């Protein structure tokens, strides 16, 4: 090739000159644009993912939301759809589980009339990804403006079955790994279509318990193989950590959810955020902010809470007064600036400044020694 011949003649050629030759003869990639994000309706989760103001899930990527039953996976997806619609974007929802409810979705802020729902719900992995590819190609044609986000939600990946398994029948003799291979093929095929930068694929997945796992290993896994965990840019694991009850009637109004970002290609991973999920309207961002301020001891007290902010002292019981307080522009700005200061992580520390906790590694080593002795 000309590049090889020219490089032999000019062994002292600078990197800039070599780069210019490569760009001229092989072509150069377009200039990268600033990452755009879609809010999850939780300020804390937005910061945990993007590590910046006005964050959220990154547009133009594959996102996986997994968790146990009733942990808020679909509710989080509804909020993402709502924010896409508010930004003038387009949203499609593949209801594989046949569980979509119009009244419930509208309470989360989703415009039902503007939500695309395919007439025929796919039943196999191959059919689902063929439909996703068709939606993406149509969106490329009719939504060319990259400032208008497009999101496709699959609820859920675990409910899909491989075409080969359907054809061979649901028997014990069905080959192993059929769904995993089908997922791997489908994701490889669809990745080039997502290269537009404004089409986001949100895959909701379930958790399965590992059988015969070691005591020190993770006890749960996601079905359908490892392809989706590898292709996903962000993986969010939801876990219900408590119930929200009415103080007078003891009626369950919702759940408190912890979201762990255990894979992240746009920010630091292994960060978490907690927020309340109410059954009648979804994520209550204001209450989650109040609980965060209590955790960092900005707000004092338990039953009666006190807060000194911007030269004024406030005292209240419950949550209603804080929700009204944070509607004030100055107080809201103070709260958001404080959260940004606390949650945005910088990367200016050197390795010697970081303490490494070897406790878990030592526990694993001890367990291995005990097993070998037995």
N, C-alpha and C positions, 0 to 999 in steps of 0.2 A: 504493500500500500504506500501511497504518497507520504503518509504521516511517518511511517517507519523509515523511509528513505531520507526524508528531510531531517528527522531527529538524529540519524547517524551522521549527517553532514554537520549539524550544529549541536554538538554535545554541550555547549555552554549556553544554550538558549534558555531564557528565563521562563518561569512558570506562566507569566502573563502572555508571553509570545506563544507558548505551547497551547494555552487555553484558547487563544484567538484562532489558531490553526484548527483545533478540534471543533470549535464552534462553527467555523466556516465550512469544514468538510463533512462533519457529522451532524451538525445542527445543534442548537442550544435550547434548553428549556426556557419557557417564558418566565418573566420576572415573578417571583412569589408575592402574593398579596397578603395583606393582613388577615389573620384568622378571625372569622366571625363566629359568634356564639348565639345559642338559643337558650333563653332563661328557663329554668326548671320551676320557677315560682318560689324557690327557696334561696334567699340571699346567701345563706351559709353554704349550701350545696354548690351554688354557682361559684363561690370563691374557692371551695375545696377542689373543684374540677379545674377551673381556668387559672386560679392563682392571680386573679386581677379583677378590677372593677368591671361591671357589666359582663360578667362571665356566663357560664352555663355549659351545655354540651356543645362541642365544636360542630359547625355545619360542614357538610360534605364528607362525613366520616361514617363508619359503622359503630353504633353504640349498642352495648348489651346491658339490659337491666334484668337482674336475676334476684331470686329470693324465695323464701318459703311462702306457703299459701297465706293470703290475707295480710301481706306485708306492704301493700301499696304500689305494686309494680304497674298495674294498669292506670291507677290514679296519677302517678307521675307522668306516664305517657300522655294522658289526657291534658295535663297542664302544658306539656311541650307542644301538643297540637294547638291548644288555645293560643299560645304565644306566637306560633307560626302564623296562624290566621290573623291575629292582631297586627302582625307586621306586613300584612298583604300577601302572604305566601299561600302555598297549596299543601294540603294534607290528605293522605290516603291511609285508610285503616283496613288491614286484613284481619278480620275477626275469625281466626282459625278455630277458636274455642266456642264459637256461636254464643257469646255471652254479652254482646254489646247491648246496652240499654239506653234509649234515647233520652229519657228524663234524667237519668243519672249522669250521663255525659254532659248534658247541657248545664247541669249544676256546677260543673268544673270549668265552665266558661267556653266550651266548644260550641261553635256554630254548626248545628246538625246539617243544615241545608248546604253548607259549603264543604262538608266532609265527604270525600269520595269513598264509597263502599262498593266493592265489585259485586255485580249481580250473582256471579257464581263463586262461591267460596272454595278455594283450592283445598284439596285433601291430601296431596302428596308434596314432598319437598320440591320435586321437579316442577310441578304445576305452579306452586307458590312463587318460585324464583323466575319462572317464565313470565308470570303476571307482573312481578316486581320489575323485571327488565322492560316490559312493555310500558309500564307506568313511567319509568325513568326516561325512556326514549321519547314518549309523548311530552313529558315535562321539558325535555331539552328543546323540543320544537315550539311549544306554546308558552313556556316560561323561560325565555332566554336570559332575562335580566337576573344576574347573579345576586343582586341586592334583595331579591324576593326569595326567601328560603322555601325549600320543598322538603317535606318529611314523609317517609313511608314507614308505618308502624306495623310490625308483625306480632300478633298476640294469639298464641305464642308459638315459638319454635318447637317446644317440647310436644305440642299437639300434632305436629306434622309427622308423616310416616313416609318411608321410602317407597318409590313406585315398585321396585323389585319385590319388596315384602308383600305388597298388595297382590301382585300377580302370583306369587308362590304360595300365598296363604299364610294365616297366622298360626304356625305350628312351631313346635320345638326344634324342628330341623331347619328352620330358616337360618341362613348364613349370618355370622356375626359381623357387626360393624356396617350393616347396610346403610343405616341412616347417616353414620359418620362419613362414609365414602360419598354419599349423595350430597351432603352438606359441603364437603370439600370441593367437589366438582362444581356445584352451583355458585359458591362464593368466588372461585377462581374465574368463572365466566362473567360474573356480575361486576367485579372490581373495576374493569376499565370504564364501565358505564357511570360509575360514581366519581369519575375523575373531573367532574365539572366544578367542584368546589361549593356547590350550593344545594346539593341533593343529599339528604341525610337518611340513613336506614337505621331505624331503632328496632332492635330485636328483643322482645321480652322472652325470658327463659325461666324455667323452673329449676329447683334443686332436687337432687336425688342423694340418698344416703349411700355412702360407699360400703360395700359388703366385705368384711374381712380386713379392714384397714388397721394399721398399727395405732396404738394409743396416742402417739405423739403427732400423727399425721392429721391433715384436714379430714373431717368426717363427711363432708358433702361434696358433690360435684354436679356439673350441669350435663344434661343428656345431649346426645347427637355429636359426640366426639370433640376434638380439640380445634377444629378449623375455625369456628366462630370466635373462641377466646383469642386465637392468634390474629385473626383479621380485624377484630374490634379495636378501635383506637381508645375507647373508654369503656370500662366495665364497672357497673355500679351494683353492689350487692345490698339489698334492703333486708332489714331485720326488725321485727316488731319487738319493742322493749317495754311495752306497757299499754294499758288501756286508759282512755280518757272518759271519765264518768261525770254525770251531772251531780253536783253536791247535794241537791235536795232529793231527787228521785232515784239516784244511783243508776240511772240509765246509761248504757255505754254509748257515747257520742262519737268515738273514734279511737285511734291508736296513736301511740308515739312511736315514730319510726327512726331508726338509725341507718343512714346511708354510708356505706364504706366504698370509696373509690379505689378498688384494689388493682386496677390497671389504668394508666393514664399516659397518653403520648403528647398531651398538650400542657402538662403541668406535673407537679410532684404527686406520686402515687401514695397509696396507703393513708389517705386522709379521710376523715369522717365528718359527718354533719347530722345533727338530730333535729327533727321538726315534727309537729303534731299534724296528723291527717284526720280531718273530720269527714264523716260520711255524707254530710249535707253540702259541703262546698270544697272539700279537698284540703290542700296545704294552707295552714294559717301562718303566714310569714311573720306577722307582728309578734305573736306569742313565742315563736321560736327565737326571735331576736331578744325578747325579754328574758327567756330562759338562758340564753347565751350570756347576757349581761350579768345575770345572777351567778353563773358559773365562774366568770372572771372577776367576780366581786365588785363590779361596777355598781350594781344594785344590791343593797344590803337587806337582810331579813329573809324570813321564810313565809309565815302566814301574812304578817304585815310587812310590806316592802317600802323601803325609803330610798330616795334617789336625789342626789344633789347634782344638778346639771344646769349649765349656763347661768349660774348665779341664783338659782331658785331651788327650793327644797320641796319634794313631793312625797306624799305618803298615801298608800292605798292598799286595798285587799282585793285579791282576785286578779283579773287580767283586763277588764274592760277599760279602766282608767289609762293603763299604759297604751292600749290600742288607740285611744283618743290623743294621748300625748305625742305619740310618734307620728301622727298626721301633721303636726306642726313642721314646717319646712326646716327651720333652724335645728330643732331637736332631731329630726330625721337625718339631716346632714351630719350632725355630731355623731349619731349612732353609726352611720355608714362609714364615716372617717375612722372611727374607733375600730370597727370590725376590719376595715382594710389594713389598719396598722397592725392588728393582732394576727390576721390570717394570711396576708400576703407574705410568702416566704422568699427570702433572698438567698442567693447562692454565692456569697462572698466569703464563706468560712472555709478554712483549709482543713484537710483531714485530721491534723493533730488537735484541732479545736473541738472535734466531735467525739463524744464518748460512745463506745460500742458496747451494747448489752449482750454478753455471751451466755446469759442464763439459759435461754431456750436451747442453744447449741449444746451446752453442758448436759441439760436434761436428756436430750436425744442420745448423746454419747453414753450416759449412764444407763438408759433403757436398753441400748444395744448390748452393753456389757452384761447386764442382768440376763438378757435373753440367751446370750452365748453360754453363760454359766449353767443355765437350766438345760 
